[in-house]
Amino acid sequence: MSPQPRAVSDPVSAGRLAAPARPLGVVTRGTTSPNRLRRVDNWIVASCGDRLRASVDPLVVDLGYGATPVTAVELRARLAARVRRDVRVVGLEIDPVRVAAAAPAADPPRLAFARGGFELAGLRPALVRAFNVLRQYDESEVADAWRTVADRLAPGGALVEGTCDELGRIGSWVLVDAGGPRTLTLAARLSSLESPADLAERLPKALIHRNVPGERIHDLIRALDDAWRAAAGYAPFGPRQRWVQAVRAVRDAGWPVHGRPQHWRQGYLTVPWPVVTPASTDPHAPRG
Ligand SMILES: C[S@@+](CC[C@H](N)C(=O)[O-])C[C@H]1O[C@@H](n2cnc3c(N)ncnc32)[C@H](O)[C@@H]1O
């Protein structure tokens, strides 16, 4: 028998959520599209699946799902098929018009939609995916947003916060937990990747203004780009072989790359957050 959803202060099980007095954040553009977040979802399955399997309450929040709820619907389907059938996803949007528009897609208690912001509408999820949400905020607001969400996670929970292009071909994200940011992942659809330097345009808000000399993220992207070009001889064996070779070269150059080739060949490169932490809190400050 699958575990029952918790009833405690959990109106999601009833298919509705009380609107919080004042959701934290601001309404931004709602651009989204089907399959845009497939790459991060696959990574969540592989890298956060155990966390979700171990959670007492498999509640996941899709924060800022946008103009249509399609990526929340997809997230629920992927997690239910590959991690836990009893997973529940709540799409939270700060824009009430988008909450109303999502209502026909609700399937409580498996999938619900509600108004909410960084305070998570009072929920205590095991996992939060917030994609293309902070992009339109100021860089100075990122740390507070991360902390606000992380403080509301269930024990052992995590936030995956990132950015991708319109079709989800390239993107990057930060895994944040109660202890702060843990890892940065760069991701690309290898069959259409021209140059890893393109990832610089789709860095998470915390790093997007840091792709400048003197910053570690700049060094990392350059190292990956150089390694990709040096691995051009592997191109006839396919872009996955080439990417694996490039990631191996980055690791051999001293970057503490996580995982193994099976993981890398999906087009991922994950490093501990401290190796890319911005050099200063002010991107315009002089560097020593
Ligand atoms: C560009 S859309 C992203 C849609 C979807 N996540 C995707 O990646 O395709 C950003 C959405 O985040 C919402 N948003 C912005 N700040 C928010 C916050 N603090 N809490 C909840 N939603 C927020 C906006 O209203 C907007 O609909």
PDBQT file of the ligand as one rigid body, heavy atoms in Angstrom, charges set to zero:
ROOT
HETATM    1  C1  LIG A 301       9.591  32.846 -16.966  1.00  0.00    +0.000 C 
HETATM    2  S1  LIG A 301       8.301  32.113 -16.005  1.00  0.00    +0.000 S 
HETATM    3  C2  LIG A 301       8.987  30.499 -15.754  1.00  0.00    +0.000 C 
HETATM    4  C3  LIG A 301       8.002  29.415 -16.031  1.00  0.00    +0.000 C 
HETATM    5  C4  LIG A 301       8.544  28.007 -15.870  1.00  0.00    +0.000 C 
HETATM    6  N1  LIG A 301       9.076  27.800 -14.541  1.00  0.00    +0.000 N 
HETATM    7  C5  LIG A 301       9.616  27.735 -16.901  1.00  0.00    +0.000 C 
HETATM    8  O1  LIG A 301      10.795  27.716 -16.538  1.00  0.00    +0.000 OA
HETATM    9  O2  LIG A 301       9.295  27.527 -18.069  1.00  0.00    +0.000 OA
HETATM   10  C6  LIG A 301       8.553  32.875 -14.377  1.00  0.00    +0.000 C 
HETATM   11  C7  LIG A 301       7.307  32.819 -13.528  1.00  0.00    +0.000 C 
HETATM   12  O3  LIG A 301       7.694  32.968 -12.167  1.00  0.00    +0.000 OA
HETATM   13  C8  LIG A 301       6.689  33.691 -11.502  1.00  0.00    +0.000 C 
HETATM   14  N2  LIG A 301       7.291  34.235 -10.275  1.00  0.00    +0.000 N 
HETATM   15  C9  LIG A 301       8.178  35.241 -10.153  1.00  0.00    +0.000 A 
HETATM   16  N3  LIG A 301       8.524  35.411  -8.857  1.00  0.00    +0.000 NA
HETATM   17  C10 LIG A 301       7.838  34.489  -8.156  1.00  0.00    +0.000 A 
HETATM   18  C11 LIG A 301       7.787  34.160  -6.791  1.00  0.00    +0.000 A 
HETATM   19  N4  LIG A 301       8.518  34.822  -5.896  1.00  0.00    +0.000 N 
HETATM   20  N5  LIG A 301       6.983  33.161  -6.416  1.00  0.00    +0.000 NA
HETATM   21  C12 LIG A 301       6.221  32.490  -7.313  1.00  0.00    +0.000 A 
HETATM   22  N6  LIG A 301       6.229  32.765  -8.622  1.00  0.00    +0.000 NA
HETATM   23  C13 LIG A 301       7.046  33.742  -9.056  1.00  0.00    +0.000 A 
HETATM   24  C14 LIG A 301       6.264  34.726 -12.507  1.00  0.00    +0.000 C 
HETATM   25  O4  LIG A 301       5.004  35.257 -12.209  1.00  0.00    +0.000 OA
HETATM   26  C15 LIG A 301       6.318  33.920 -13.801  1.00  0.00    +0.000 C 
HETATM   27  O5  LIG A 301       5.060  33.382 -14.114  1.00  0.00    +0.000 OA
ENDROOT
TORSDOF 0
